[in-house]
Amino acid sequence: MSSPQNSHRSGRSGHDSDDDGYVPRTPRRTPMACTFCRGRKLKCDGRPTCANCNKRNIPCNYVPVSAQN
């Protein structure tokens, strides 16, 4: 006797197994943002000349942030 509530396990319809190997895709983080993107808190793509700097025709500079203890 199965109830209608058990027809959809874990809220996903169309999947019969609990462990189907699904791994959610997370975007890869850029290790360091350029100074412009960091100052404006924008999403930097990490390219030698990022899209934000390229769109504004400004120099794109990457300066490492010192680790503070």
C-alpha positions in Angstrom: 0.0 0.0 0.0 1.8 3.1 -1.2 0.2 6.5 -0.6 0.2 9.2 -3.3 2.6 11.3 -1.1 5.4 8.7 -1.7 5.1 8.8 -5.5 7.7 11.6 -5.8 10.8 10.9 -3.8 12.7 13.9 -2.5 10.6 16.3 -4.5 12.2 15.4 -7.9 9.8 14.0 -10.5 11.0 11.5 -13.0 13.9 10.1 -10.9 13.6 6.7 -9.4 16.8 6.5 -7.4 17.9 8.7 -4.6 21.5 8.7 -5.7 21.5 9.2 -9.5 25.0 10.8 -9.7 23.7 14.4 -10.2 26.2 17.0 -9.3 25.1 20.6 -9.4 27.2 22.8 -11.7 28.8 25.7 -9.8 30.5 28.5 -11.8 34.2 28.5 -11.5 35.5 31.4 -9.4 38.1 33.7 -10.7 41.0 33.6 -8.2 41.5 37.3 -8.3 39.5 40.3 -9.5 41.1 43.3 -11.2 41.4 46.5 -9.3 38.5 48.1 -11.2 36.1 45.2 -10.5 37.3 44.9 -6.9 36.7 48.6 -6.3 33.2 48.6 -7.9 32.4 45.1 -6.5 31.7 43.8 -10.0 32.0 40.2 -11.3 35.4 40.0 -12.9 36.0 37.2 -15.5 39.7 37.0 -14.8 40.9 37.5 -18.4 44.0 39.6 -19.1 41.6 42.4 -20.1 38.3 41.6 -18.4 35.0 42.3 -20.0 34.2 45.2 -17.6 37.5 47.0 -18.3 37.3 46.2 -22.1 33.8 47.7 -22.3 35.0 50.9 -20.6 38.3 51.0 -22.5 40.4 51.3 -19.3 43.6 49.4 -18.3 42.9 46.2 -16.6 45.4 45.6 -13.7 45.6 42.7 -11.3 47.2 43.4 -7.9 47.4 40.6 -5.4 45.7 41.2 -2.1 47.9 40.7 1.0 46.7 38.1 3.4 45.8 39.6 6.8 46.1 37.5 9.9 
